[in-house]
Amino acid sequence: MVGADAVTLDNRGLEHLPRCLPRTLRSLDGSHNLLRSLSASELGHLPELQVLSLRHNRIAQLRWDAGMPASLRTLDLSYNLLAQLPPCAPGPALRGLRALALAGNPLRALRPGAFACFPALQTLNLSSSALGTSEPGGIAAGAFAGAAGEPLTALEILDLSGTDLERVESGWIRDLPQLTSLYLRKMPRLRILEGDIFKMTPNLRQLDCQDSPALSSVHTHIFQDTPCLQILLFQNCNLSSFSPWMVNSSQNLSVNLFGNPLLCSCELSWLLMDANRIFLRRAADTMCTPAVGSKSPFSAPVSLSQLPDMCKSSQSTTLLASTLHPLHSSVSISSTQGLSTAQPTGQQGVTKSPFHIVAPLTQASWMLKDAGKGTAPSTTNSTAGYSNGDALPKAAGTVGSEHGEHAGSLSLEPGTSPASTPPASKHLDPSFPTSGKPTSTSQLHQRTHSPHHTTQEGEIPVFLLDDDSEEEEGSKEETEGTHQNVFCDYHPCKHLQTPCAELQRHSQCLCPGLSREDTTPDPPKLQGVLEMTDSSALIHWCAPNSVVLGYQIHYSVEGTTENHSVVGIYATARQHPLYGLSPHTTYHVCVQAANRAGLSPLPTSGWRKPCTTFTTKPSSVGIFAGLCAISGLLLVSTLVLSLCLCQQYQTLNRQNSDTPLVAFKNHQFFELPGMSFGGKTLT
């Protein structure tokens, strides 16, 4: 390791950092060890150290000593046992620290000046800590203040995801003037965003609150103080509405409201009226449901992408003074006075409200023009206000009697053409979305002379405009949309299957419906047990149509009460092995899905059966021992038989050697009488 500038000592069982590390070391990874403390005595001999990662240790004692490496820029102490942060030590130690990670520590509270030691800190990760579990608030006012009470002007990224904080307090966020990204993901107790919490954070660009199931209210006027805001993520929260505000941002705004129990209202259509400024993510997949007792056009759940057309088709074509917001100047139309304005007492000019769309009447005067006998409208400095959620009307009715005296009609101003006249959407305040779909002169006159109206003297006529063209456009859009209704390449039984939500982000495909994260998941379907041996088995299952954060496997020997569990299985997994099983034993196994609401039930009937039984194979060791025993018996039997045969053979040979000789007469050597033998005749 001599001269090395990066050393990895992860998962070595270390209780102390070694003293033999080179002084030129710049990066050290000591994760997944058994370290219990951290001080200058262990790091003082590393003057050039810049990156230190000690994740997943047992560090419970921490001291910001003066001897800490002054060059340290990144310190990761995530998932240790830190219950509190130590006070600052005098000296320049760690004043150059840029990134600090304390995720997963049992930090229950942050005292004032908790991070005063790090004036240059830019990124702070406090996710999955115990903030908010015991003490109210969890973060004290001034927790992010410096030693003299000055704010941390360098901090840009703050992550509080997974904590138990109930709200964002202005008492501590005001000390983060340069904050650009705030992460509030998966916070089970976060309920509301309100007040002037972002008044001192004008540089905020991203707010991520997704998967916070208790977040039910967002006072959107808090975003008026964030002109640089670009990203708002409220996916899988509990929002029922999302009101408009005065968008002062010079950047494009991206909003995600997918997975919220939104109530259908034309107020939500502002998110889709100005595509150049506001982008609603997954608009086609984000659904809203009609409120109880609501009338047409919201009689069934609809996609937010359909709201502008539905609200436009159901809107009245007359500017009624009763529909205008009382805080804004109103418009009154008379059959004898033409077009005039009236303002409430004590109110002058245009009333500016963050929740409503305000447009100067003179800028939209091309829509309403007095065609009387040279009568000019006295509306030079007047304004027209529209109630929350209303869009600009498509056309206006004639004003006056049937004889044409001071009658108002829909026409363009003299001396202008439809091509040279800008649409009303371009005249409006650029902070607000507009429909931006002008109607041609021929259409205006054609609809003005439509026979579907009745007019009485002294009353404002109401015109019923035909929607044939809109129905045709709607049918075309539906026809085009049907070609995109393609299901995602998602299989619930495929191991390591990419979540359908991610597939949907890359392609406009359809996913199966999922239950909410705050609802107990449905039970997975157990496919079977594969690759069984005498001591292991592979469990295979299919995912339910629910939000799943992980799986658990519970198994036991059939007929016993002792239960074994495997937890922490990834949500993308569809199979998991079980080891250490006994041979030739019957087991009962169940698979459960888990999310924040709890574990899936274990039904005893139905097509989704998460439990089954299986029997492991006999032990190969026993089989081998049996074979060896049989072979040994055969060998012994063979030896015994060989000995017996050998002894019998020897006995037979001994008996043959003891037998006396026996003479046999050979008749060949005897001659008959009268025969001569050697010249002699035998008688």
C-alpha positions in Angstrom: 0.0 0.0 0.0 3.0 2.3 -0.1 2.2 5.3 -2.2 -1.5 4.3 -2.8 -4.0 7.1 -2.9 -7.2 4.9 -2.5 -7.6 1.9 -0.2 -10.7 -0.3 0.3 -11.0 -2.2 3.6 -14.7 -3.1 3.5 -16.0 -6.2 5.2 -12.8 -7.1 7.0 -14.1 -7.3 10.6 -12.0 -4.3 11.7 -12.6 -2.8 15.1 -10.0 0.0 14.5 -8.5 1.5 11.4 -5.0 0.3 10.8 -2.1 2.7 11.6 0.0 1.5 8.7 -2.0 3.4 6.1 0.1 5.7 3.8 0.1 9.4 4.6 -0.6 10.2 1.0 -4.0 8.4 1.2 -6.8 10.4 -0.3 -9.7 8.0 -0.3 -10.5 5.3 2.3 -13.5 2.9 2.3 -13.9 1.1 5.6 -17.6 0.1 5.2 -19.2 -3.0 6.7 -16.8 -3.4 9.6 -17.0 -3.3 13.4 -15.7 0.2 14.2 -17.2 1.7 17.3 -15.8 5.2 17.4 -14.2 7.9 15.3 -11.8 10.6 16.4 -8.7 12.4 15.4 -6.5 9.7 16.9 -7.5 7.3 14.1 -7.3 9.9 11.2 -4.7 12.3 12.4 -2.0 10.5 10.5 -3.8 10.9 7.2 -3.3 14.7 6.4 -4.3 14.4 2.7 -7.5 12.3 3.2 -10.4 13.7 1.2 -13.0 10.9 1.0 -13.9 8.7 4.0 -16.7 6.1 3.9 -17.5 4.2 7.1 -21.0 3.0 6.2 -22.6 0.1 8.1 -20.3 0.1 11.1 -21.2 0.4 14.8 -20.0 3.9 15.4 -21.7 5.3 18.5 -19.1 7.9 19.6 -18.0 10.7 17.4 -15.7 13.6 18.1 -14.9 16.6 15.8 -11.4 17.0 17.2 -9.0 19.6 16.0 -6.7 16.9 14.7 -9.1 15.7 12.0 -7.8 15.9 8.5 -8.4 19.5 7.3 -8.5 18.3 3.6 -11.5 16.0 4.2 -14.3 16.8 1.7 -16.7 13.9 1.9 -17.6 12.0 5.0 -20.1 9.1 4.9 -21.3 7.7 8.3 -24.5 6.3 7.1 -26.1 3.4 9.0 -24.2 3.5 12.2 -25.4 4.0 15.8 -25.1 7.8 16.2 -27.8 9.0 18.6 -26.5 12.6 18.7 -24.0 14.9 17.0 -21.0 16.1 19.1 -20.4 19.9 19.6 -17.9 21.7 17.5 -14.2 21.8 18.5 -12.2 24.9 18.2 -9.9 25.0 15.2 -10.0 24.6 11.5 -10.9 20.9 11.6 -13.5 19.9 8.9 -14.2 23.4 7.9 -13.7 22.4 4.2 -16.2 19.5 4.4 -18.5 19.5 1.4 -20.7 16.4 1.8 -21.9 14.7 5.0 -24.1 11.6 5.0 -25.8 10.5 8.3 -28.6 8.4 6.8 -29.9 5.5 8.8 -28.6 6.7 12.2 -30.8 6.8 15.3 -30.6 10.7 15.4 -33.8 11.8 17.2 -33.1 15.6 17.3 -30.9 18.3 16.0 -29.8 20.9 18.4 -29.2 24.6 17.4 -25.9 24.9 15.6 -25.6 21.2 15.0 -23.7 21.8 11.7 -21.8 25.0 12.6 -18.6 23.0 12.2 -19.1 22.8 8.5 -19.5 26.3 7.0 -18.7 25.0 3.5 -21.2 22.1 3.6 -23.1 21.7 0.4 -24.9 18.3 0.7 -26.4 16.9 3.8 -28.2 13.5 3.9 -30.3 12.8 7.0 -32.7 10.3 5.4 -34.0 7.3 7.3 -32.9 8.7 10.6 -35.1 8.9 13.7 -35.8 12.6 13.5 -39.3 13.3 14.7 -39.9 10.0 16.5 -39.7 11.4 20.1 -39.1 15.1 20.4 -41.7 17.5 18.8 -40.4 18.9 15.5 -37.2 16.9 15.7 -35.2 19.8 14.2 -34.7 22.8 16.5 -34.8 26.3 15.2 -31.3 27.4 14.2 -30.1 23.8 13.7 -28.6 24.9 10.4 -27.2 28.1 11.7 -23.5 28.9 12.1 -21.6 29.5 15.3 -22.6 33.1 15.4 -26.2 32.5 14.2 -25.4 33.1 10.6 -27.1 30.8 8.0 -25.3 28.0 6.2 -24.9 29.8 2.9 -23.3 26.9 1.1 -25.8 24.1 1.7 -27.7 23.3 -1.5 -29.0 19.7 -1.1 -30.9 18.5 2.0 -32.4 15.0 2.2 -34.9 14.3 5.0 -36.6 11.3 3.3 -37.8 8.5 5.5 -37.9 10.5 8.7 -40.9 11.0 11.0 -41.1 14.8 10.7 -44.7 16.1 10.4 -44.0 19.4 8.7 -41.3 21.7 7.4 -40.7 24.5 9.9 -39.7 27.9 8.8 -37.6 28.2 12.0 -34.9 25.9 10.6 -35.3 26.2 6.8 -34.8 29.9 6.9 -31.1 29.3 7.5 -30.7 27.6 4.1 -30.8 30.5 1.6 -29.0 28.7 -1.1 -31.1 25.5 -0.9 -31.8 24.1 -4.4 -33.0 20.6 -3.7 -35.2 19.4 -0.8 -36.1 15.6 -0.6 -39.0 14.6 1.6 -39.7 11.1 0.2 -41.4 8.3 2.0 -42.2 10.4 5.1 -45.2 8.6 6.8 -46.1 11.5 9.1 -45.7 14.5 6.7 -49.2 15.9 6.4 -49.1 19.5 5.2 -46.9 22.1 3.4 -48.0 25.6 4.4 -46.9 29.0 5.7 -43.9 30.9 4.4 -41.5 28.0 4.6 -39.9 28.8 1.2 -39.8 32.6 1.7 -36.0 32.5 2.5 -35.1 29.8 -0.1 -35.5 31.7 -3.5 -33.1 29.3 -5.2 -35.2 26.2 -4.7 -35.3 24.2 -7.9 -36.6 20.7 -6.9 -39.1 19.6 -4.2 -39.5 15.8 -4.0 -42.3 14.5 -1.7 -43.2 11.3 -3.5 -44.4 8.3 -1.6 -45.4 10.3 1.4 -48.9 8.7 2.0 -50.1 11.2 4.7 -49.4 14.4 2.7 -52.9 15.6 2.0 -52.6 19.3 1.8 -50.2 21.6 -0.1 -50.9 25.3 0.0 -49.5 26.1 -3.4 -49.1 29.8 -2.8 -45.9 28.9 -0.9 -44.3 28.4 -4.3 -44.7 32.1 -5.2 -41.4 32.7 -3.4 -39.5 30.2 -5.5 -38.9 31.8 -9.0 -36.3 29.1 -9.9 -38.6 26.2 -9.2 -38.4 23.5 -11.9 -39.5 20.1 -10.5 -42.4 19.3 -8.1 -42.8 15.6 -7.4 -45.9 14.5 -5.4 -46.3 11.0 -6.7 -48.2 8.6 -4.5 -49.2 11.1 -1.9 -52.7 11.8 -0.6 -53.6 15.0 -2.4 -57.2 15.7 -3.6 -56.5 19.0 -5.2 -53.7 21.2 -6.5 -54.6 24.8 -6.9 -52.9 27.2 -9.3 -50.7 30.0 -8.2 -48.9 33.0 -9.8 -46.1 31.2 -11.6 -43.2 33.6 -11.6 -40.6 31.0 -12.6 -38.4 31.8 -15.5 -37.9 28.1 -16.1 -40.2 25.4 -17.2 -42.1 23.7 -14.4 -42.5 19.9 -14.2 -45.2 18.5 -11.9 -46.0 14.8 -11.1 -49.3 14.1 -9.3 -49.6 10.4 -10.3 -51.1 8.1 -7.7 -53.0 10.8 -5.7 -56.8 10.6 -5.0 -57.5 13.7 -6.9 -61.1 15.0 -7.2 -62.1 16.0 -10.7 -62.3 19.8 -11.1 -61.7 22.2 -13.9 -59.3 23.9 -11.5 -56.8 21.1 -12.3 -56.8 21.9 -16.0 -54.4 24.8 -15.5 -51.6 22.2 -15.4 -52.3 21.4 -19.1 -53.2 24.7 -20.5 -49.7 26.0 -21.2 -47.5 23.2 -22.4 -44.6 25.6 -23.0 -44.3 26.5 -19.4 -45.9 23.7 -17.4 -45.3 19.9 -18.0 -47.6 17.4 -16.2 -45.8 14.1 -16.0 -47.8 11.0 -16.8 -50.9 13.1 -17.4 -52.6 10.3 -19.3 -52.1 7.9 -16.4 -53.0 10.4 -13.6 -56.7 9.9 -12.8 -59.2 11.9 -10.9 -62.5 10.8 -9.5 -65.7 12.9 -9.3 -66.7 14.2 -5.9 -69.7 12.8 -4.2 -72.8 14.3 -5.7 -71.0 16.0 -8.6 -72.8 16.6 -11.8 -71.8 16.3 -15.5 -69.2 16.4 -17.0 -67.5 14.5 -14.1 -69.7 11.4 -13.7 -66.9 8.9 -13.8 -63.1 8.8 -13.2 -61.2 10.5 -16.0 -57.6 11.1 -16.9 -56.2 14.6 -16.3 -55.2 14.8 -19.9 -59.0 14.9 -20.8 -59.9 17.7 -18.4 -59.2 20.7 -20.7 -61.5 19.4 -23.4 -64.2 18.3 -20.9 -64.2 21.7 -19.1 -64.2 23.6 -22.4 -67.2 21.7 -23.8 -69.2 22.2 -20.6 -68.5 25.8 -20.2 -71.1 28.6 -20.7 -70.4 31.1 -23.5 -71.6 34.1 -21.6 -69.7 36.4 -19.3 -72.0 36.6 -16.3 -71.2 39.0 -13.5 -72.3 36.4 -11.0 -69.5 34.0 -12.0 -66.7 36.5 -11.4 -64.7 36.4 -8.2 -65.7 39.2 -5.8 -62.1 40.2 -5.2 -61.6 41.1 -8.8 -63.2 43.8 -10.9 -66.4 42.6 -12.6 -67.9 43.2 -16.0 -71.5 44.3 -16.4 -73.2 44.4 -19.8 -76.2 46.6 -20.4 -78.5 46.7 -23.4 -78.5 50.5 -23.4 -75.0 51.4 -22.1 -72.9 48.9 -24.0 -69.9 47.5 -22.1 -68.9 49.2 -18.9 -67.0 48.2 -15.8 -67.5 48.4 -12.1 -65.1 47.9 -9.2 -65.7 47.3 -5.6 -65.4 50.3 -3.3 -61.8 51.0 -2.1 -60.3 48.8 -4.8 -58.4 50.3 -7.7 -56.8 48.9 -10.8 -56.2 45.2 -11.0 -56.4 42.9 -8.0 -53.6 40.4 -8.0 -54.3 37.0 -6.5 -52.1 34.0 -6.7 -55.1 31.6 -7.0 -56.9 33.2 -9.9 -56.3 34.1 -13.5 -56.5 37.8 -14.2 -56.6 39.2 -17.7 -57.0 42.8 -18.8 -60.2 43.3 -20.6 -58.7 45.6 -23.3 -56.3 42.8 -24.2 -59.2 40.5 -24.9 -61.3 43.1 -26.5 -61.0 41.4 -29.9 -63.5 38.9 -28.5 -66.0 41.5 -27.3 -66.5 44.5 -29.5 -69.4 47.0 -29.5 -70.8 47.2 -33.0 -73.4 49.9 -32.1 -73.7 53.3 -33.7 -70.2 54.5 -33.2 -70.5 53.6 -29.5 -67.0 52.9 -28.1 -66.6 50.7 -25.0 -65.5 52.6 -21.9 -63.2 49.8 -20.8 -59.8 51.2 -21.3 -58.5 50.6 -17.7 -60.9 47.9 -16.6 -60.2 44.2 -16.0 -62.2 41.1 -16.2 -61.7 38.4 -13.6 -62.6 34.8 -13.9 -63.4 32.4 -11.2 -61.1 29.7 -10.1 -60.7 27.0 -12.7 -62.8 28.8 -15.4 -61.2 29.2 -18.8 -61.8 32.0 -21.2 -65.2 31.7 -23.0 -65.2 30.7 -26.6 -67.6 33.4 -27.7 -69.7 36.2 -26.4 -73.3 36.9 -27.1 -74.8 40.0 -28.7 -75.8 42.8 -26.5 -78.9 44.8 -27.0 -82.3 44.3 -28.5 -83.4 42.4 -31.5 -83.6 45.7 -33.5 -79.8 46.2 -33.4 -79.8 49.4 -31.3 -76.4 49.4 -29.5 -76.2 45.7 -30.3 -72.9 44.0 -29.5 -71.7 41.3 -31.9 -68.6 39.1 -32.2 -66.2 40.7 -34.6 -62.6 41.7 -34.9 -61.6 45.3 -34.5 -61.8 47.3 -37.7 -58.8 47.4 -39.8 -57.4 44.1 -38.6 -57.4 40.6 -40.0 -57.6 37.2 -38.3 -54.0 36.6 -39.3 -52.7 39.8 -37.8 -54.7 39.7 -34.7 -53.0 37.7 -31.9 -55.0 35.2 -30.0 -56.2 36.0 -26.5 -53.8 33.6 -24.9 -50.8 35.7 -26.1 -52.3 38.8 -24.4 -52.7 37.2 -21.0 -50.2 37.4 -18.3 -47.5 34.8 -19.1 -47.7 33.5 -15.6 -51.0 31.8 -16.4 -51.9 29.0 -18.7 -54.4 29.7 -21.4 -56.2 27.6 -24.0 -54.6 29.5 -26.9 -57.0 28.1 -29.5 -58.5 31.2 -31.4 -61.7 31.0 -33.4 -61.7 32.2 -37.0 -63.9 35.1 -38.0 -66.1 32.9 -40.2 -66.7 30.5 -37.2 -67.5 33.4 -35.0 -70.1 34.9 -37.3 -71.5 31.5 -38.1 -72.0 30.7 -34.4 -73.3 34.1 -33.6 -76.1 33.6 -36.1 -76.9 30.2 -34.8 -80.7 29.7 -34.4 -80.3 28.0 -31.0 -80.9 31.1 -29.0 -83.7 33.2 -27.7 -83.4 36.9 -26.6 -85.7 39.0 -24.6 -85.3 42.7 -24.2 -83.2 43.7 -21.2 -81.6 40.3 -20.9 -78.3 38.9 -21.9 -78.7 36.4 -24.7 -77.2 32.9 -24.3 -76.0 31.1 -27.4 -75.9 27.3 -27.6 -72.9 26.5 -29.7 -72.7 23.3 -31.7 -69.8 21.0 -30.7 -69.7 18.9 -33.9 -66.2 19.9 -34.7 -65.0 19.3 -31.1 -66.7 15.9 -31.1 -65.0 15.0 -34.4 -61.6 16.1 -32.9 -62.3 14.1 -29.8 -63.2 11.0 -31.8 -59.9 11.4 -33.8 -58.0 11.7 -30.6 -59.7 8.7 -29.2 -59.0 6.7 -32.4 -55.3 7.7 -32.2 -55.2 7.0 -28.5 -56.4 3.4 -29.0 -53.3 2.6 -31.1 -51.2 3.5 -28.1 -53.1 1.3 -25.6 -50.3 -1.3 -25.6 -49.6 -3.2 -22.4 -46.1 -3.0 -21.0 -43.7 -5.9 -21.4 -44.3 -6.8 -17.7 -44.7 -10.3 -16.3 -45.5 -10.6 -12.6 -43.7 -14.0 -12.4 -40.4 -13.0 -14.0 -37.4 -12.9 -11.7 -35.8 -9.5 -11.4 -38.6 -8.0 -13.4 -38.3 -4.2 -14.0 -41.1 -2.5 -12.2 -44.0 -1.6 -14.6 -43.8 2.1 -13.5 -40.3 2.3 -14.9 -41.3 0.7 -18.2 -44.2 3.1 -18.4 -41.8 6.1 -18.1 -39.8 5.0 -21.2 -42.8 4.1 -23.3 -46.5 5.1 -23.2 -47.7 1.6 -22.3 -50.3 0.4 -19.9 -49.7 -1.2 -16.5 -52.1 -3.3 -14.4 -53.9 -1.4 -11.7 -52.2 -1.3 -8.3 -53.6 -0.7 -4.9 -52.3 2.2 -2.8 -49.2 2.0 -0.8 -51.1 2.7 2.4 -53.2 -0.4 1.7 -52.1 -3.9 2.8 -50.9 -5.7 -0.4 -52.6 -8.7 -1.9 -50.9 -12.1 -1.3 -48.5 -13.2 -4.0 -49.2 -16.4 -5.9 -46.9 -19.2 -5.1 -45.8 -20.9 -8.3 -44.0 -23.8 -6.8 -40.8 -25.2 -5.4 -38.0 -25.8 -7.8 -34.5 -27.4 -7.8 -35.1 -29.4 -4.6 -32.1 -31.2 -3.0 -31.7 -32.9 0.3 -30.8 -29.5 2.0 -32.1 -26.7 -0.2 -35.1 -25.6 -2.3 -35.9 -22.7 -4.6 -39.2 -20.9 -3.9 -40.9 -19.3 -6.9 -43.8 -16.8 -6.8 -45.7 -14.2 -8.8 -46.1 -10.6 -7.7 -49.6 -9.2 -6.7 -51.2 -6.1 -8.2 -50.2 -4.1 -5.2 -47.4 -1.7 -4.2 -44.7 -4.0 -2.8 -41.5 -2.9 -1.1 -40.2 -6.4 -0.4 -41.1 -10.0 0.3 -40.7 -12.4 3.2 -40.6 -16.2 3.3 -41.8 -18.1 6.3 -41.3 -21.9 6.6 -41.4 -24.6 9.2 -41.3 -28.4 9.5 -44.8 -29.7 9.1 -46.3 -30.7 12.4 -44.0 -28.4 14.5 -44.4 -24.9 15.8 -40.8 -23.7 15.2 -40.9 -21.1 12.4 -38.0 -19.8 10.3 -38.2 -16.5 8.3 -36.3 -14.9 5.5 -36.9 -11.1 5.3 -35.6 -8.2 3.2 -36.1 -9.9 -0.2 -36.0 -7.3 -3.0 -39.3 -6.2 -4.5 -38.0 -7.2 -8.0 -37.3 -10.8 -6.9 -39.6 -13.6 -7.8 -37.6 -16.5 -6.4 -35.4 -17.2 -3.4 -33.4 -20.2 -2.2 -33.8 -21.8 1.2 -30.7 -23.5 2.6 -30.0 -25.6 5.7 -33.0 -27.9 5.3 -33.2 -31.4 6.7 -33.2 -34.3 4.2 -36.3 -36.2 3.5 -38.4 -33.8 5.6 -41.8 -32.2 4.7 -41.9 -28.3 5.1 -44.7 -25.8 5.0 -43.7 -22.6 3.3 -45.5 -19.2 2.8 -44.6 -16.0 0.8 -45.8 -12.6 2.0 -45.6 -9.2 0.3 -44.7 -6.2 2.4 -45.2 -2.5 2.2 -45.7 0.4 4.7 -49.2 -0.8 5.5 -48.0 -4.2 6.6 -47.9 -7.8 5.3 -50.2 -9.5 2.9 -52.7 -11.9 4.5 -52.4 -15.7 4.3 -55.7 -16.9 2.8 -56.5 -20.6 3.0 -58.6 -20.6 -0.2 -58.8 -18.8 -3.5 -56.7 -18.8 -6.6 -53.9 -16.9 -5.0 -52.4 -19.4 -2.6 -49.2 -18.0 -1.0 -48.5 -21.3 0.9 -47.6 -24.8 -0.1 -45.8 -27.9 1.2 -42.8 -29.8 -0.2 -40.6 -32.7 0.8 -36.8 -32.5 0.5 -34.9 -35.4 -1.2 -33.2 -38.1 0.9 -29.8 -37.3 2.0 -27.0 -38.2 -0.4 -24.7 -38.9 2.5 -27.0 -41.7 3.7 -27.3 -43.1 0.2 -23.5 -43.1 -0.1 -23.1 -44.7 3.3 -25.6 -47.4 2.4 -23.8 -48.1 -0.8 -20.5 -48.2 1.0 -22.0 -50.6 3.6 -23.3 -52.9 0.9 -20.0 -52.8 -0.9 -18.3 -53.7 2.3 -20.6 -56.6 3.0 -20.0 -57.9 -0.5 -16.3 -57.5 -0.1 -16.3 -59.3 3.3 -18.5 -62.1 1.9 -16.2 -62.5 -1.1 -13.2 -62.8 1.2 -14.9 -65.3 3.5 -16.0 -67.4 0.5 -12.5 -67.3 -0.9 -11.0 -68.5 2.4 -13.6 -71.3 2.6 -12.8 -72.5 -1.0 -9.1 -72.3 -0.3 -9.4 -74.4 2.8 -11.5 -77.0 1.0 -9.0 -77.2 -1.8 -6.1 -77.8 0.6 -8.1 -80.5 2.4 -8.7 -82.4 -0.8 -5.0 -82.3 -1.7 -4.0 -83.7 1.7 -6.4 -86.6 1.3 -5.0 -87.5 -2.1 -1.4 -87.6 -0.9 -2.2 -90.2 1.9 -3.8 -92.9 -0.4 -1.6 -96.2 -0.7 -0.4 -97.5 -4.1 -2.6 -100.2 -5.7 -1.2 -102.8 -8.3 -3.2 -103.5 -11.3 -2.6 -106.4 -13.6 -1.7 -105.5 -17.1 -3.0 -108.2 -19.4 -0.8 -106.9 -22.1 2.2 -108.6 -20.5 0.6 -112.1 -20.2 0.6 -114.5 -23.1 -1.8 -117.3 -23.7 -0.7 -120.9 -23.4 1.2 -122.3 -26.3 2.7 -119.0 -27.2 6.5 -118.7 -27.4 8.4 -116.1 -25.4 12.1 -115.7 -25.9 12.4 -118.8 -27.9 10.6 -120.8 -25.3 7.3 -122.2 -25.4 5.1 -121.6 -22.5 2.9 -124.3 -21.3 
